[in-house]
Amino acid sequence: MIQIEIHKRLHGAYGDMDLDVNLEIQKGEFIALIGESGSGKTTLLRILAGLEKAVGTIKVEDLLWLGGQKMLPPQQREIGFIFQDYALFEHMNVEENLLFVKKDKGLAQRLLAMTELSRLSHRNVKGLSGGQKQRVSLCRALMKQPKLLLMDEPLSALDPAMRTKLQEEILRMHKTFGITTIMVSHDTDASYQLADRIVVLDHGKVIADGRPEEIFVKTTKEVYTLCR
């Protein structure tokens, strides 16, 4: 279980606001975190990753990541993070990007096979398409076999066909490795298809939290508009 109770004062495009989030996430859940731009979604991911400070508590199973004077550094948090801009090492080939994270060639080859990238393993990542780069990012994030996978708009820059393919690969990886996953997204279709649970943020506050059919079918039109 992941227990999150954090507070952070934010200064955004719409003025000052307080990010106040109190959530419990079960091991192996797939959470889609949605809401308008500037609602605090990416900041929450960065706090979970240890890339930004906050006041409060983050506890993962029996390990305290944040609490009191303690802030566990990112490299000790057992996370995988997929950024919007891929964040790959462009002077390396595909396999080298994975092995930079962990020297486990067997795991690297398995992940590349699962994402149909084996034939590109020795190609420099600069020569890859956007969809291929995002799949490499997914593989690299899983090289440490993390307890928590964080994804910031992983589908946003892809064409519809590649978006569908990557959705399938994300879900397959999530289930195969039993990872707890949190995905920031504006894509309501992807959120509905991938997530076990939808959390909607608005101006730093959780305004809806439930199963996809509850959020997209049973909740108010105003909440659905925020999701888009």
N, C-alpha and C positions, 0 to 999 in steps of 0.2 A: 504493500500500500504506500502511496505517496500522499503526505499531508502538507498542504500549502496554506499558510496564513501570513500574507505579506502586505506591506504598505509602502508606497513610494509616491512622493510628490513629483508630478510631471509638468513640464513646461512645453506645450505643444502648439500646433498651428491654431488651435481654437482656444488658446489661453491656458491658464493653470488648471490642473485637476489632480485628484487623488486616485492613484491606483490602489484599490482595496480588493483583494481576492482571497477568499476562503474556500478551499476545495479539498475533497478527498478523492483520490483516483486509485482504482483497484489495479493490481498487477495484471498486465496483459490487456488492459482496456485501450481502445483507440478513441481519442478525444479530438474532435474538430473544434477549434477555437475561432469563432467568427464574430463579426461586428464591423462597424464603419471604420474607415481609415482614421488613425489617431485615437482609437479607443483604448490602446494599451496592450494590444495582442503581442506584438513583437517584443515590447519591453518585458512582458511576462516571460516569454521564452528566454530572453537574455538573462533575466534574474535566475531562472531555473538552471541555466547553464553556468552561472557564476561569472558572467561577463558584465553584470551591473549589480550595484549594491541595492539593498532594500532593508527595511526594518521588518522583523517578524521571524517566522519559523518555516523551514522546509525540512521535512523528515522523510527519508526514503527507506522503507522497511525499518531497520533498527539504527540507521546511520543518520546523524544530524548533519545536514548540508549547510543550514543557516539557522542561527539562534544565539541570542545574547551577543557576545563578542566574537563568536565563531562564524567564519565564512570559509567553507571548504573551497580550495582553488579549483578551477575548471578541470584540470587534468586528473583530479582525484574523484570526480563526480560520476564516472561511468555513464557518460552520455554520448550520443551521436547527434550531430547538428547538421542539417542540410539548409544552407543559406540560399537566398534568392539568386545571388550572383555566382553560384557554384563553388567559389573559393578553392579551385583546384590549382595545383602547381603546374604552370604551363610549360616549364622547362623539362617536365617529366612525361613519360608515357603513362598509359592507363594503369598498367600493373604496378609501376613504381609509385604512383599516387596512393594505391592501396597499401603497398608494403611499407611506405613511409610511416603509416599509422601503427602497423604491427607486422613483424617479420614472420608471417604465416602464409607461405605460398599456397598451401592446400586450401585454406579458407578463401584466399583471394581468387583462386581458380574456380572454386565452388560458386562464389558470389557472381563472378563474371559469367559463368555458365547459366546461372539462374536468370540473368538479365540479358542473355544473348549477346554478350560483349566479348566472348572469348577470342574471336577472330581479330578484335581490335586491341588486344592486350598490349601489343608493342607499338601502338600508334601514339604519337604525341597528342596530348589532349587539345592543343590549339587547333588541330585539324578536324575536330569532332563537331557534329551538329549540336544545337541546344539540347535536344532530347537525349542524345548520347551523353553529353556532359552531365546532365542531371541524373542519369542512371549511374554514371561513375561516382557522382556525389553520394548517391544512395548506398552503393557498395562500400565506399570508403567510410561512411558513417557507421556501417555495420561491422567493420573490421575489428573493433574492440568488443564486439558482442555486448553492446551497452544495455543497462537496465532501462534507460529512458532514451527514446528517439524523438528529437525535436525537429520539426520541419516548418520553415517559413515560406509560405506560398510556393511549394515545389512544382506546381503545375501551371503557374501563371504565364510563363513565356512560351508555352508549347502550342503547336497546332492541335486541332481536335483529335486527330488519329493518334498522335504521340501522347497526348494527354490521357486518352483511354488506355493505351498500352502501359504507361507509367503507373496509372492508378492500379491496374491489375498486378504489376510487379511490387508496388508498395504493399498492397494487401497480402500478397503471397509471402513476402519477406516478414511482415508483421506476424502472420500466423505461424510460419515455419520456425522463427526464432523466439516466439512468445514474448516479444518486446512490448513494453508499455509505450504508446505513441501519442504525441500531441502535435497536431498539424494546424497551423494558422492558414486560413483560406477564405477567399471571397467567392469561391466556386460552390454554390449550393448543391449542384448535382453531385460533385465529387464528395462533398461532406456527407450527403445523404447515403451515398453508396459505400463509403469507406468506414464511417465512424460508428462505434457502438453508442456514442453519446455526443451531444452537441452542447457546448457552453458558449453563450452569447455575451459579449462584453459591450457595454455602452458607457462612454465617459469614465472608464476605469472600474466600473461595477459590473458584477454578474447579474444580468437581468432575466436570464432564462438558462435552464440546465435540465436536460432530459434526453430521452431517446429521439432519434431523428424524426420519427413519425409524430412525436409529441410536439417538437419544435416547429416543424414545417407544415403540419396538418392541423393540429389542435390549438396552437397558440394564436395570438392576435395578428392581424395584418401588419401592425406596426413593427412587431418583432421580426416578421418575415422580411419586411422592407430593410431593416437593419442588416439582416444576414446578407442581402444582396449588395 
